[in-house]
Amino acid sequence: MVVRGEGGVAQAEIRRRNLSRMLRHLHLNGSSSRSELATELHLNRSTVASLIGELIARNLVWERSRPKGLPQAPGRPSPVVELRSKGPEALAVELSTDWIGAAVIGLGGRVIDSIRHDRSLAGTDPARIVDEVHGLAGSLIEGLSNESRIVAIGVSVPGAVRAVDGYLRHAPNLGWRDVPMGDLLRERFRKLDVPVFIGNDADLAASAEHLRGSGRGSNDFICLWGEGGIGAGIVVGGRSLAGAAGYAGEVGHLTVDPNGDLCHCGARGCWEAEVGEEALLRRSGRDPLGGTEALADLLASADRGDEVALAALAESGRWLGIGLAGLVNVFNPSCVALGGLYARIFPQVQEAVVCELDARAMPAPRAMVELTTAQLGANTLLLGAAEMALAPTLYDPTIVPVMGATGRDHSDKWRTRRAPSVGRPERQPQQVRR
Ligand SMILES: [Zn+2]
């Protein structure tokens, strides 16, 4: 048995941290030359060379010579380091009010394939939805190459999720309460034998937008997200606000009118009851439960200049601005992005939102906040779910097995489509042949 002294442990930890920083840099910024990595990560050239060597051995990156024509620092040409296209992948799943989405996403936020099934999830049986997710994911995985390496599953849900085990306490717009979502998914996907992570949709949207979209470069960022309801992913000082158990950010259930309408959460006068999809449809004279079709119809009417539709949007925009002003006062964000439903209606509600924001937010935080829309489009939640699933690999790249000393790629011990095995790299891989 090898016993490591304290110095060895410290050295291993420094090494782990530097591997993590390098892999994360490539994950977020794309290809970089050795010299750029040395500068960006404040490391000397020999350390950079050694770290790259280890990431190559773990099949995470590769090096190629610098293409002609690109600017080149004086001295020896510096090769370009790139993420391998056949690196670890996440199975990302999105449970939305009106659809189920799934995608396989690699490091660097590369969407390899995706699929979406439109159906309302409100009032459904969670176990049945988990079965549908399994079927949808199965058809997605079936189309992947044999070299695909899914190392974890990340799932976005529109509700309050306990971070430690993915227990869903309440998803008001789906009518789900106390669902052991983590356990259900782990059981249903047990053949894949990979870790399963569950996250709140607004938190995951904020994570993706903060890393790759509208919030990039902002340390104090809020992403307001919702399809049926509304929630917020809040980044404070560069860190996501989670709360004691992961439930933070449920801004949709701030009371804005004590005598207002009943909310799906059971309380009265929540912000969500004023700005959610149902309120918007009701104001426009449509069926509040009309879903995506009714919403598309409303937006088309607004585009044609229909006064009832425009008034309904302006009233929702007014309530959106009222709540937003409070968030700006509390968190002093430099950027607020509206996503999901709120990005789609932004052009029609912007004027009303800005009017309330100007009237109600304190002048100093109001003056410095940029109001924008989410930039990652339809993939925002899937990218956020993948980010969550790939976080352990990014934190510690040494969990990815080294290729054999002979140079043979042992990735077949992970999982392939035909031989779905595998799992957590630190465990003995278990092969399942069929
Ligand atoms: Zn509520």
Boltz pocket constraint, residues with backbone or C-beta under 6 A from the ligand:
constraints:
  - pocket:
      binder: B
      contacts: [[A, 252], [A, 253], [A, 263], [A, 264], [A, 265], [A, 266], [A, 267], [A, 270], [A, 272]]
      max_distance: 6.0
